[in-house]
């Protein structure tokens, strides 16, 4: 069942979901638990959503840049000779 769900999602959707889950658990809840601070589900989800959205946009821009470099024959800052 898990493989079926993964096969229906695009790479960006999977990246987005992993970023939301990872950020919520590792970046928000874990430090708050260690520091004995109160955690709010709404705050955690909103922060994770913004982080995941930024990550998805970043991945999309990097993919566009790589596609553009392949068409123009450039790699990074240098041209292929």
TIMI-2910 file (N, C-alpha, C, CB; in pm, 1 decimal, decimal comma, always signed):
<rs>
+----------+----------+----------+----------+----------+----------+----------+----------+----------+----------+----------+----------+------+
!      n_x !      n_y !      n_z !     ca_x !     ca_y !     ca_z !      c_x !      c_y !      c_z !     cb_x !     cb_y !     cb_z ! resn !
+----------+----------+----------+----------+----------+----------+----------+----------+----------+----------+----------+----------+------+
!    +82,1 !   -119,7 !     +0,0 !     +0,0 !     +0,0 !     +0,0 !    +86,3 !   +125,8 !     +0,0 !    -93,3 !     -0,1 !   +120,4 !  Unk !
!   +193,0 !   +125,6 !    +79,4 !   +281,8 !   +241,3 !    +87,3 !   +347,2 !   +269,5 !    -47,6 !   +389,0 !   +218,9 !   +194,3 !  Unk !
!   +389,3 !   +164,2 !   -117,6 !   +452,2 !   +180,8 !   -248,4 !   +352,9 !   +233,8 !   -350,7 !   +511,1 !    +48,4 !   -296,5 !  Unk !
!   +227,9 !   +193,4 !   -339,4 !   +124,5 !   +241,1 !   -430,5 !   +101,3 !   +391,0 !   -412,1 !     -6,3 !   +163,8 !   -408,5 !  Unk !
!    +97,4 !   +434,6 !   -287,7 !    +79,0 !   +577,4 !   -258,6 !   +198,7 !   +656,7 !   -310,5 !    +60,4 !   +600,9 !   -105,8 !  Unk !
!   +320,1 !   +606,0 !   -286,8 !   +440,2 !   +675,8 !   -334,7 !   +444,1 !   +685,4 !   -486,6 !   +565,4 !   +605,0 !   -284,9 !  Unk !
!   +397,7 !   +581,6 !   -554,6 !   +401,4 !   +583,5 !   -701,0 !   +305,3 !   +686,8 !   -759,2 !   +367,9 !   +445,5 !   -756,1 !  Unk !
!   +204,0 !   +725,7 !   -683,4 !   +107,6 !   +824,8 !   -732,3 !   +150,0 !   +968,5 !   -703,3 !    -27,7 !   +799,2 !   -670,7 !  Unk !
!   +253,2 !   +987,3 !   -622,4 !   +298,8 !  +1121,9 !   -587,4 !   +418,5 !  +1161,3 !   -673,0 !   +335,1 !  +1129,9 !   -437,9 !  Unk !
!   +427,0 !  +1288,9 !   -703,8 !   +543,8 !  +1338,5 !   -776,3 !   +657,9 !  +1358,8 !   -677,8 !   +511,5 !  +1471,1 !   -851,6 !  Unk !
!   +775,9 !  +1380,4 !   -731,8 !   +893,1 !  +1403,0 !   -647,4 !   +874,9 !  +1526,0 !   -559,2 !  +1018,4 !  +1418,6 !   -733,6 !  Unk !
!   +814,7 !  +1631,2 !   -613,4 !   +792,4 !  +1752,9 !   -535,1 !   +693,1 !  +1728,9 !   -421,6 !   +742,1 !  +1865,6 !   -625,5 !  Unk !
!   +590,2 !  +1648,7 !   -446,4 !   +493,0 !  +1618,6 !   -341,9 !   +555,5 !  +1536,0 !   -229,5 !   +373,4 !  +1544,4 !   -401,1 !  Unk !
!   +637,7 !  +1439,3 !   -265,8 !   +706,9 !  +1358,9 !   -164,9 !   +802,8 !  +1446,1 !    -84,9 !   +783,2 !  +1241,9 !   -230,9 !  Unk !
!   +876,9 !  +1531,0 !   -153,7 !   +970,2 !  +1622,4 !    -87,6 !   +895,8 !  +1713,1 !     +9,4 !  +1046,7 !  +1706,7 !   -191,4 !  Unk !
!   +780,3 !  +1762,3 !    -31,1 !   +698,9 !  +1850,0 !    +52,2 !   +652,3 !  +1777,6 !   +178,1 !   +578,3 !  +1901,9 !    -26,8 !  Unk !
!   +601,6 !  +1655,6 !   +162,9 !   +552,9 !  +1578,6 !   +278,1 !   +665,5 !  +1543,5 !   +374,9 !   +484,1 !  +1450,8 !   +230,8 !  Unk !
!   +779,8 !  +1503,2 !   +321,0 !   +893,4 !  +1469,8 !   +406,9 !   +941,5 !  +1593,9 !   +481,2 !  +1008,5 !  +1409,0 !   +324,0 !  Unk !
!   +941,6 !  +1708,8 !   +414,5 !   +984,2 !  +1832,4 !   +479,9 !   +888,4 !  +1871,8 !   +592,4 !   +994,1 !  +1945,8 !   +377,3 !  Unk !
!   +758,6 !  +1858,0 !   +569,9 !   +662,1 !  +1891,6 !   +675,3 !   +680,3 !  +1800,2 !   +796,1 !   +517,5 !  +1880,9 !   +622,0 !  Unk !
!   +687,1 !  +1671,6 !   +772,1 !   +700,1 !  +1576,7 !   +882,9 !   +834,2 !  +1594,6 !   +953,7 !   +685,7 !  +1431,9 !   +832,1 !  Unk !
!   +940,2 !  +1603,9 !   +876,6 !  +1073,3 !  +1618,4 !   +935,0 !  +1089,0 !  +1746,2 !  +1014,2 !  +1177,3 !  +1613,8 !   +827,5 !  Unk !
!  +1044,4 !  +1857,1 !   +958,0 !  +1058,7 !  +1984,3 !  +1028,3 !   +975,3 !  +1984,6 !  +1155,7 !  +1017,6 !  +2101,1 !   +937,6 !  Unk !
!   +853,2 !  +1934,0 !  +1147,6 !   +766,3 !  +1934,7 !  +1265,5 !   +826,9 !  +1852,3 !  +1378,2 !   +627,2 !  +1881,1 !  +1230,1 !  Unk !
!   +873,9 !  +1733,6 !  +1346,3 !   +925,6 !  +1645,9 !  +1450,5 !  +1064,7 !  +1685,4 !  +1498,0 !   +927,9 !  +1504,5 !  +1401,0 !  Unk !
!  +1156,3 !  +1707,0 !  +1404,1 !  +1296,2 !  +1726,2 !  +1440,1 !  +1329,3 !  +1870,4 !  +1474,5 !  +1384,0 !  +1680,2 !  +1328,1 !  Unk !
!  +1273,9 !  +1964,2 !  +1403,5 !  +1310,4 !  +2103,6 !  +1426,3 !  +1219,9 !  +2173,0 !  +1527,4 !  +1307,1 !  +2178,8 !  +1296,1 !  Unk !
!  +1097,9 !  +2126,2 !  +1544,1 !  +1006,2 !  +2195,2 !  +1634,4 !   +982,1 !  +2117,5 !  +1764,1 !   +874,1 !  +2219,7 !  +1564,3 !  Unk !
!   +930,8 !  +1995,4 !  +1753,9 !   +891,9 !  +1922,2 !  +1874,4 !  +1010,7 !  +1870,9 !  +1955,9 !   +804,2 !  +1806,6 !  +1836,5 !  Unk !
!  +1112,3 !  +1817,9 !  +1891,9 !  +1226,5 !  +1763,8 !  +1965,0 !  +1297,4 !  +1869,6 !  +2049,4 !  +1324,6 !  +1701,9 !  +1868,2 !  Unk !
!  +1335,1 !  +1986,0 !  +1992,2 !  +1399,1 !  +2087,6 !  +2077,6 !  +1308,2 !  +2135,8 !  +2190,5 !  +1441,7 !  +2206,5 !  +1993,3 !  Unk !
!  +1179,9 !  +2153,4 !  +2160,9 !  +1087,4 !  +2197,3 !  +2265,5 !  +1074,0 !  +2091,8 !  +2375,0 !   +949,6 !  +2228,4 !  +2205,4 !  Unk !
!  +1077,5 !  +1965,3 !  +2337,2 !  +1069,7 !  +1858,3 !  +2436,5 !  +1195,9 !  +1857,2 !  +2524,0 !  +1051,0 !  +1721,1 !  +2366,9 !  Unk !
!  +1311,4 !  +1869,4 !  +2459,6 !  +1437,9 !  +1869,5 !  +2533,3 !  +1446,3 !  +1989,3 !  +2627,3 !  +1556,7 !  +1870,5 !  +2436,1 !  Unk !
!  +1399,2 !  +2104,8 !  +2581,6 !  +1404,5 !  +2226,4 !  +2662,5 !  +1284,7 !  +2240,9 !  +2755,8 !  +1412,9 !  +2347,1 !  +2572,8 !  Unk !
!  +1197,4 !  +2141,5 !  +2755,1 !  +1076,5 !  +2141,5 !  +2839,9 !   +988,2 !  +2263,3 !  +2815,2 !  +1115,7 !  +2136,7 !  +2987,1 !  Unk !
!   +975,3 !  +2300,2 !  +2689,1 !   +886,7 !  +2410,7 !  +2650,8 !   +755,4 !  +2354,0 !  +2598,5 !   +953,8 !  +2501,9 !  +2543,5 !  Unk !
!   +651,3 !  +2430,8 !  +2609,9 !   +521,2 !  +2389,7 !  +2556,4 !   +524,9 !  +2389,8 !  +2404,7 !   +409,0 !  +2482,5 !  +2607,2 !  Unk !
!   +465,0 !  +2287,9 !  +2345,4 !   +456,2 !  +2277,8 !  +2199,8 !   +310,8 !  +2289,5 !  +2159,2 !   +517,4 !  +2144,5 !  +2148,3 !  Unk !
!   +288,9 !  +2362,5 !  +2052,5 !   +155,1 !  +2385,1 !  +2001,7 !   +147,0 !  +2322,4 !  +1862,8 !   +120,2 !  +2537,7 !  +1997,9 !  Unk !
!    +49,7 !  +2235,3 !  +1840,1 !    +36,8 !  +2167,0 !  +1712,0 !    +18,0 !  +2265,9 !  +1597,7 !    -79,8 !  +2069,4 !  +1715,9 !  Unk !
!    -63,1 !  +2367,0 !  +1618,0 !    -89,2 !  +2466,0 !  +1513,1 !    +39,3 !  +2538,7 !  +1474,7 !   -195,9 !  +2567,4 !  +1559,5 !  Unk !
!   +115,9 !  +2581,4 !  +1572,9 !   +241,9 !  +2650,8 !  +1544,9 !   +338,7 !  +2559,7 !  +1471,8 !   +305,5 !  +2701,5 !  +1674,6 !  Unk !
!   +349,2 !  +2436,2 !  +1516,9 !   +439,5 !  +2341,6 !  +1451,5 !   +403,6 !  +2315,2 !  +1307,6 !   +441,0 !  +2212,7 !  +1525,9 !  Unk !
!   +275,7 !  +2298,3 !  +1280,4 !   +231,4 !  +2269,3 !  +1143,1 !   +250,2 !  +2391,0 !  +1053,0 !    +83,5 !  +2225,4 !  +1142,1 !  Unk !
!   +220,7 !  +2510,1 !  +1103,4 !   +238,3 !  +2631,6 !  +1022,1 !   +386,1 !  +2652,5 !   +988,8 !   +182,1 !  +2756,0 !  +1096,4 !  Unk !
!   +473,8 !  +2638,3 !  +1087,3 !   +617,7 !  +2653,0 !  +1061,7 !   +666,3 !  +2547,2 !   +962,8 !   +697,4 !  +2642,9 !  +1193,4 !  Unk !
!   +620,8 !  +2424,0 !   +981,4 !   +662,0 !  +2316,1 !   +891,6 !   +609,5 !  +2338,7 !   +750,1 !   +613,0 !  +2181,2 !   +944,8 !  Unk !
!   +487,1 !  +2387,8 !   +737,0 !   +430,7 !  +2414,7 !   +605,0 !   +513,4 !  +2521,1 !   +531,9 !   +283,7 !  +2460,2 !   +617,5 !  Unk !
!   +549,2 !  +2627,2 !   +602,1 !   +629,1 !  +2733,5 !   +539,2 !   +766,6 !  +2681,6 !   +499,0 !   +644,1 !  +2853,6 !   +634,6 !  Unk !
!   +826,6 !  +2601,3 !   +584,7 !   +956,4 !  +2542,3 !   +552,9 !   +945,8 !  +2450,6 !   +430,9 !  +1011,0 !  +2464,1 !   +673,7 !  Unk !
!   +842,9 !  +2366,5 !   +428,0 !   +824,6 !  +2274,2 !   +316,4 !   +795,3 !  +2349,2 !   +187,1 !   +711,7 !  +2176,0 !   +346,6 !  Unk !
!   +718,2 !  +2455,3 !   +195,6 !   +688,5 !  +2535,9 !    +77,7 !   +816,0 !  +2598,3 !    +22,1 !   +585,9 !  +2645,1 !   +111,5 !  Unk !
!   +898,8 !  +2652,5 !   +110,4 !  +1026,4 !  +2709,6 !    +67,0 !  +1114,8 !  +2602,1 !     +4,5 !  +1099,1 !  +2776,1 !   +185,7 !  Unk !
!  +1119,1 !  +2483,6 !    +64,7 !  +1200,3 !  +2375,2 !    +10,0 !  +1152,9 !  +2330,9 !   -126,8 !  +1199,8 !  +2257,8 !   +103,9 !  Unk !
!  +1022,4 !  +2326,5 !   -146,8 !   +968,1 !  +2287,0 !   -276,5 !   +999,8 !  +2390,8 !   -383,6 !   +816,9 !  +2266,2 !   -266,8 !  Unk !
!   +986,3 !  +2516,2 !   -349,5 !  +1019,6 !  +2623,1 !   -444,9 !  +1168,3 !  +2617,6 !   -478,9 !   +982,4 !  +2762,9 !   -387,1 !  Unk !
!  +1250,6 !  +2596,9 !   -378,5 !  +1395,7 !  +2587,8 !   -400,2 !  +1428,6 !  +2470,8 !   -492,4 !  +1470,2 !  +2572,2 !   -265,5 !  Unk !
!  +1369,3 !  +2354,6 !   -470,3 !  +1393,7 !  +2237,5 !   -555,3 !  +1350,5 !  +2263,9 !   -698,9 !  +1319,8 !  +2115,0 !   -500,3 !  Unk !
!  +1236,3 !  +2330,8 !   -715,1 !  +1186,1 !  +2361,7 !   -848,6 !  +1280,3 !  +2457,8 !   -921,3 !  +1045,0 !  +2421,7 !   -840,1 !  Unk !
!  +1331,1 !  +2557,6 !   -852,2 !  +1423,3 !  +2654,4 !   -913,5 !  +1553,3 !  +2585,2 !   -952,1 !  +1451,8 !  +2772,3 !   -816,9 !  Unk !
!  +1605,0 !  +2497,6 !   -867,9 !  +1727,8 !  +2425,7 !   -899,9 !  +1707,4 !  +2336,1 !  -1021,4 !  +1774,4 !  +2342,5 !   -779,7 !  Unk !
!  +1593,5 !  +2269,8 !  -1029,2 !  +1564,4 !  +2185,3 !  -1145,8 !  +1555,3 !  +2268,5 !  -1273,1 !  +1433,5 !  +2107,8 !  -1124,7 !  Unk !
!  +1491,6 !  +2384,6 !  -1265,6 !  +1483,7 !  +2473,4 !  -1381,8 !  +1623,0 !  +2518,3 !  -1424,5 !  +1395,6 !  +2595,9 !  -1350,7 !  Unk !
!  +1708,4 !  +2551,5 !  -1329,4 !  +1843,8 !  +2594,9 !  -1360,1 !  +1922,0 !  +2482,8 !  -1428,2 !  +1915,7 !  +2640,5 !  -1232,6 !  Unk !
!  +1910,5 !  +2360,3 !  -1378,1 !  +1981,4 !  +2247,9 !  -1439,0 !  +1931,7 !  +2220,1 !  -1580,2 !  +1965,9 !  +2123,3 !  -1353,2 !  Unk !
!  +1802,2 !  +2228,5 !  -1602,0 !  +1748,0 !  +2209,2 !  -1736,1 !  +1797,8 !  +2317,4 !  -1831,5 !  +1594,9 !  +2208,8 !  -1732,1 !  Unk !
!  +1803,2 !  +2439,9 !  -1784,7 !  +1852,1 !  +2551,2 !  -1865,5 !  +1999,5 !  +2532,8 !  -1899,7 !  +1830,9 !  +2684,1 !  -1792,0 !  Unk !
!  +2078,3 !  +2485,4 !  -1803,8 !  +2220,5 !  +2462,8 !  -1829,4 !  +2240,9 !  +2352,1 !  -1932,5 !  +2293,3 !  +2427,4 !  -1699,2 !  Unk !
!  +2158,0 !  +2249,1 !  -1926,6 !  +2170,7 !  +2140,1 !  -2024,2 !  +2140,0 !  +2189,3 !  -2164,7 !  +2077,3 !  +2023,7 !  -1987,8 !  Unk !
!  +2039,3 !  +2275,3 !  -2178,6 !  +2004,3 !  +2328,0 !  -2311,0 !  +2110,4 !  +2422,9 !  -2364,4 !  +1870,2 !  +2399,3 !  -2305,5 !  Unk !
!  +2170,9 !  +2500,9 !  -2276,6 !  +2270,0 !  +2598,3 !  -2320,7 !  +2410,4 !  +2541,7 !  -2326,6 !  +2268,4 !  +2716,9 !  -2230,3 !  Unk !
!  +2430,8 !  +2423,6 !  -2270,9 !  +2563,8 !  +2362,9 !  -2272,8 !  +2656,1 !  +2419,7 !  -2168,0 !  +2626,0 !  +2380,0 !  -2407,2 !  Unk !
!  +2601,0 !  +2471,4 !  -2060,7 !  +2684,1 !  +2525,3 !  -1953,0 !  +2671,1 !  +2434,9 !  -1831,9 !  +2643,6 !  +2671,6 !  -1917,6 !  Unk !
!  +2772,4 !  +2437,4 !  -1749,6 !  +2768,0 !  +2361,8 !  -1624,6 !  +2816,0 !  +2454,3 !  -1514,3 !  +2855,6 !  +2231,1 !  -1632,0 !  Unk !
!  +2729,1 !  +2482,5 !  -1420,1 !  +2767,1 !  +2571,5 !  -1310,0 !  +2803,0 !  +2709,3 !  -1361,4 !  +2884,2 !  +2513,2 !  -1231,5 !  Unk !
!  +2922,4 !  +2753,9 !  -1327,4 !  +2967,7 !  +2885,9 !  -1370,0 !  +3048,6 !  +2880,4 !  -1499,7 !  +3050,9 !  +2949,7 !  -1260,5 !  Unk !
!  +3076,8 !  +2759,2 !  -1547,2 !  +3166,2 !  +2744,9 !  -1660,1 !  +3094,4 !  +2686,5 !  -1781,5 !  +3284,2 !  +2658,0 !  -1622,2 !  Unk !
!  +3145,5 !  +2718,9 !  -1899,6 !  +3091,6 !  +2663,7 !  -2022,5 !  +3166,7 !  +2536,4 !  -2057,5 !  +3100,2 !  +2766,0 !  -2137,6 !  Unk !
!  +3095,4 !  +2440,7 !  -2119,6 !  +3163,8 !  +2320,6 !  -2170,4 !  +3242,3 !  +2358,6 !  -2292,9 !  +3063,4 !  +2206,3 !  -2203,0 !  Unk !
!  +3366,1 !  +2314,5 !  -2298,9 !  +3450,4 !  +2347,8 !  -2412,8 !  +3465,0 !  +2226,5 !  -2500,7 !  +3588,0 !  +2398,7 !  -2367,6 !  Unk !
+----------+----------+----------+----------+----------+----------+----------+----------+----------+----------+----------+----------+------+
</rs>
